[in-house]
Amino acid sequence: MSVTQKSGLVVTAHPGDFVWRAGGAIALHAKLGYRVKIVCMSYGERGESQGAWKQPGMTLEKCKAARKAEAEAAAEVLGAEIEFFDAGDYPLRITDAMMDRLIDIYREVNPSFVLTHAVNDPYNVDHPYASKVAQEARITAQAAGHKPGPGGVTYTAPQVFQFEPHQPEQCDFKPNRILNITEVWETKWKAFEQLPAQRHLWDYYERVALNRGMQGGRNSGKAMKYGEAYQTIFPDAVEVLA
């Protein structure tokens, strides 16, 4: 990565999550020249592969291989790198080695922003777990005493954006950022098409994007057809309010 190239990090529990909830942000920033890396903690092989398990003769390993291929194809469409931890899902549990690797990734990528799950989600405990892991790694990466080296630690902990959960009202999700993804909507939809195991969600998330686009246009006074909603975890420090 060039020393001047900006970057973003996405930490997700399952393959579909980064597509439905953050595919527009990923595609938009990749188009702007950002390096975007996705860390996918599982293949979503147990609880996020409803369509796959309807196929005759499906096995866990077959499902994992199929979902891995889908996620890789979706990431390529969006213009991002992807790394899998194969931690399993339902339930999702990472190892100490996986946490150590994620901390290294934070320092290697040195992201300008992090996208991850909402901190609350009573419908899918894998999601807040992934969010907790993402935040713990973010903090630890900043610690000078973690793997100290002769050059010291140059990483600075970035802002964390929670992407929109499936049922936001039940997750205490109150967005304070709506990103205009209109110019990359077709790219996001193409990424949808790489995930046939979850075909039932394509139209739903188009409706979400249209709703957020309408809200974004109303709040900004600028035309916006498709949007993605985010909620920041930390306050932003600014020089002027407007």
C-alpha positions in Angstrom: 0.0 0.0 0.0 1.3 3.5 -0.8 2.1 5.7 2.2 -0.5 8.1 0.9 -3.2 5.6 0.1 -6.1 5.7 2.6 -7.7 2.5 3.8 -10.7 1.1 5.4 -11.3 -2.1 7.4 -14.5 -4.1 7.6 -15.0 -6.7 10.3 -17.9 -9.0 9.8 -19.4 -12.1 11.3 -20.7 -13.7 8.1 -20.2 -13.3 4.3 -23.5 -11.7 3.5 -23.2 -9.1 6.2 -20.6 -7.0 4.4 -22.6 -7.1 1.2 -26.1 -6.2 2.5 -25.0 -3.7 5.1 -21.8 -2.1 3.8 -21.4 -3.1 0.2 -22.1 0.5 -0.9 -19.4 2.0 1.4 -16.9 -0.6 0.3 -17.5 -0.1 -3.4 -17.6 3.7 -3.0 -14.3 3.9 -1.1 -12.6 1.4 -3.4 -13.7 3.6 -6.4 -12.1 6.6 -4.6 -8.8 4.7 -4.4 -9.0 3.4 -0.8 -7.6 0.0 0.1 -10.5 -1.8 1.7 -9.9 -5.0 3.6 -12.7 -7.3 4.8 -12.1 -9.7 7.7 -14.9 -12.3 7.6 -14.9 -14.3 10.8 -16.9 -17.2 9.5 -18.2 -18.6 6.2 -21.8 -18.4 7.6 -22.1 -22.1 7.0 -24.5 -23.0 9.8 -26.9 -20.1 10.3 -26.4 -17.8 7.3 -26.9 -20.4 4.5 -30.5 -21.2 4.3 -30.6 -21.7 0.6 -27.5 -23.9 0.6 -28.9 -26.3 3.2 -32.0 -26.9 1.0 -29.8 -28.6 -1.6 -29.7 -32.4 -1.5 -26.5 -33.9 -0.1 -25.2 -30.7 1.5 -22.5 -31.1 4.0 -20.7 -28.6 6.3 -17.5 -28.6 4.2 -19.4 -28.2 1.0 -21.4 -25.4 2.4 -18.2 -23.6 3.7 -16.5 -24.0 0.3 -19.5 -22.6 -1.5 -20.0 -19.6 0.8 -16.2 -18.9 0.7 -16.4 -18.8 -3.1 -19.5 -16.5 -3.0 -17.9 -14.1 -0.5 -14.6 -13.9 -2.6 -16.6 -13.1 -5.7 -18.7 -10.5 -3.9 -15.5 -8.9 -2.4 -13.9 -8.8 -5.9 -17.0 -7.1 -7.4 -16.8 -4.5 -4.6 -13.1 -3.9 -5.1 -12.0 -5.2 -1.7 -9.6 -7.7 -0.3 -11.0 -10.5 2.0 -9.5 -12.7 4.7 -11.4 -15.5 6.4 -10.9 -16.7 10.0 -13.0 -19.8 9.7 -14.2 -19.4 13.3 -17.5 -21.1 12.7 -20.9 -19.5 13.2 -24.0 -20.2 15.4 -22.2 -19.9 17.7 -19.3 -17.7 16.6 -16.2 -18.0 18.8 -12.7 -16.8 17.9 -9.4 -18.1 19.2 -6.5 -16.2 20.8 -4.6 -16.7 17.6 -7.4 -15.1 15.6 -7.5 -12.1 17.9 -3.8 -11.7 17.5 -4.1 -11.8 13.7 -6.9 -9.2 13.8 -4.7 -6.9 15.9 -1.9 -7.3 13.3 -4.3 -6.5 10.5 -5.3 -3.2 12.2 -1.6 -2.2 12.3 -0.9 -3.4 8.8 -3.9 -1.7 7.2 -3.9 1.3 9.5 -7.5 2.0 8.5 -9.0 5.5 8.3 -12.3 3.9 9.4 -13.7 0.6 10.6 -17.1 -0.8 9.6 -18.7 -3.5 11.8 -21.9 -4.7 13.4 -24.1 -2.9 15.8 -23.2 -3.4 19.4 -26.7 -4.8 20.1 -28.6 -7.4 18.2 -31.0 -9.8 20.1 -31.8 -11.6 16.9 -28.2 -12.7 16.1 -25.7 -12.9 18.9 -22.9 -13.5 16.4 -23.2 -9.9 15.3 -22.5 -8.0 18.6 -19.8 -10.6 19.3 -18.0 -9.7 16.1 -18.5 -6.0 17.0 -16.9 -6.6 20.4 -14.0 -8.4 18.9 -13.5 -5.6 16.3 -13.4 -3.0 19.1 -11.1 -5.0 21.3 -8.6 -5.5 18.5 -8.8 -1.8 17.6 -7.9 -0.8 21.2 -5.2 -3.4 21.6 -3.5 -2.4 18.4 -3.0 1.0 19.8 -1.2 -0.3 22.9 2.5 0.5 22.8 3.3 -2.6 24.9 1.6 -5.1 22.5 4.4 -6.6 20.4 6.7 -3.6 21.0 9.3 -3.0 18.3 12.2 -0.6 17.8 10.2 1.8 15.7 7.3 2.1 18.2 3.6 2.0 17.4 2.5 4.4 14.7 -1.1 3.1 14.5 -3.9 5.4 15.6 -7.3 3.9 16.5 -9.9 5.0 13.9 -13.6 5.8 14.1 -15.9 2.8 14.2 -19.1 2.9 12.2 -21.8 0.4 13.1 -23.6 -0.7 9.9 -27.4 -1.2 9.9 -28.8 -4.4 11.5 -31.7 -6.3 10.0 -34.2 -5.0 12.6 -32.7 -1.7 13.7 -35.5 -0.7 16.0 -34.9 -3.7 18.2 -31.1 -3.2 18.2 -31.1 0.4 19.6 -29.6 1.5 16.2 -29.9 5.2 15.7 -28.0 6.2 12.6 -26.2 9.5 12.5 -24.5 9.0 9.1 -26.3 8.3 5.8 -23.9 7.6 3.0 -24.9 8.3 -0.5 -24.3 5.1 -2.5 -26.3 6.0 -5.6 -23.3 6.0 -7.9 -22.2 2.5 -6.8 -25.7 0.9 -6.4 -25.3 -1.2 -9.5 -22.0 -2.6 -8.1 -23.6 -3.4 -4.8 -26.5 -5.2 -6.6 -24.0 -7.2 -8.6 -22.4 -8.2 -5.3 -25.9 -9.4 -4.2 -25.9 -11.6 -7.2 -22.8 -13.4 -6.0 -24.8 -14.7 -2.9 -27.5 -17.0 -4.2 -27.6 -18.9 -0.9 -29.4 -15.8 0.5 -31.5 -14.8 -2.5 -34.4 -14.0 -0.1 -32.5 -10.9 1.1 -31.8 -9.2 -2.2 -35.1 -7.3 -2.6 -35.3 -6.6 1.1 -32.0 -4.7 1.2 -32.8 -2.8 -2.0 -35.9 -1.5 -0.1 -33.6 -0.6 2.8 -31.3 1.3 0.5 -34.2 3.2 -1.1 -35.6 4.2 2.3 -32.2 5.4 3.5 -31.6 7.3 0.3 -34.9 9.1 0.7 -34.0 10.0 4.3 -30.5 11.1 3.3 -31.9 13.4 0.6 -34.3 14.9 3.1 -31.6 15.5 5.7 -29.0 16.8 3.3 -31.1 18.7 0.8 -29.2 16.8 -2.0 -30.6 14.3 -4.4 -30.0 10.7 -3.1 -31.7 7.6 -4.4 -29.8 4.9 -2.5 -28.2 5.2 0.9 -26.6 3.2 3.7 -27.1 4.1 7.4 -24.3 4.1 10.0 -24.0 4.9 13.7 -20.7 6.1 15.1 -19.4 4.7 18.3 -17.0 7.5 19.2 -17.5 11.3 19.0 -15.8 13.0 16.1 -13.4 15.9 16.9 -14.0 18.8 14.5 -12.7 22.4 14.1 -16.0 23.9 13.3 -19.6 22.6 13.4 -20.5 23.7 9.9 
